[in-house]
């Protein structure tokens, strides 16, 4: 497989070097710098650097290059992304004497994802707070309530959903579309389905953004009521790419009760406010621990911090999830607790949060009457 991928990568670079496709305004894409070519199992991702003001005019040429790569032998799916890190030379932006400078083209606005009713981002300011566990169980709980649900793993560097869902098969490719893997009544897509579990994803930002755009634009999600997007920790490229490409209904922020996690959760809330994505509410994970032997309750990380922070930020508090060994054990075994033990304390907690979230979506993100 590596030898085949190397051969495809060589063919892609040769095509890019020789490609002379012009769009309606006569711009030649061949002048772009190749930032990266990545091939894995016939899936090709290409990143091209262009001057920022040229990018809108090169969209038609970008699509032509993408189509040409897709026709190469051995290629099952291709994505070409234009990145704009270089400042344009002054001569190309200065207006002729006596004439006003040409207005910059407006930035493209995020668009609805075809066939998808609502897009929900699940985020955290820092890692280790159980965000992916929450994403999986919320998605499955929503599906068990009768909704058509998709789950997209946008954590490209650390894709954990395949293990949590108990699936490791590669997705089917039909034409230029990836077909989501079905698990627990949910349509899912993750980089973990495309690479080996112990493989390190060592990519620069443009390639990561290309993978996210591929999951958004080249996955056959079909008709969904809700697409849950499991974001990586922090406030970086992937979060910005999602906010710029797709109209996101709202975000859910996951935190544990202790102060250090709440500081980062606060940053996540502020980030969504800056990119104009409504925050649907805050979830407190690992809220408390009950000993399975004696039933004694211990608040290992404190308790109520996320509720208090949500009130301080003027956000809704969606609920709390206990720290229980069964959640960890079932996640490691590839079985969401909300499906394996729906009547358990953890199962009921996830189901209640999912029901409250669904009600908020029906009410347009506001507290249900």
Buried (B, 14 or more C-beta within 10 A) or exposed (E): EEEEBEBBBEBBEEBBEEBEBEBEEEBEBBEBEEBBBBBBBBBBBBBBBBBBBBBBBBEBBBEBBBEBBBEBEEBBBBBBBBBBEEEEEEEEBEEEEEEEEEEEEEEEEBEEBEEBBBBBBBBBBBBEBBBBBBBBBBBBBBBBEEBBBBBBBBBBEBBBBBBBBBBBEEBEBEEBBBBBBEBBBBBBBBBBBBBEEEEEBEBEBBBBBBBBBBBBEBBBBEEBBBBBBBBBBBBEBBBBBBBBBBBBBBBBBBBBBBEEBBEBBBBBBEBBBEBEBBBBBBBBBBBBBBEEEEEEEEBEBBBBBBBEBBEEBEBBBBBBBBBBEBBEEBBEEBBBBBBBBBEBBBBEBBBBBBBBBBEBBEEEBEEEE
